[in-house]
Amino acid sequence: MRTTLNRLSAPARWVLDRTAQGRRNGDDRGDISITTVIIWVAAVAGALAIAGTIAAVLTKYNGLITGI
């Protein structure tokens, strides 16, 4: 158990050091543009529309394609 904690503590320390370094610098605030948000929303909506269409088609023709 102790070796597992030692192995996991090194990456955790690295992540904490990197986030602290980013906060100290203050350069990168991590702002994303509205264009990026629009693209992500459109991609998720498109994926949901495609999945919904596939589900609707499978539901409609479920009895016809059971023999395939």
PyMOL commands that set and color helices and strands:
alter all, ss='L'
color gray80, all
select helices_A, chain A and resi 2-25+34-60
alter helices_A, ss='H'
color red, helices_A
deselect
rebuild
show_as cartoon
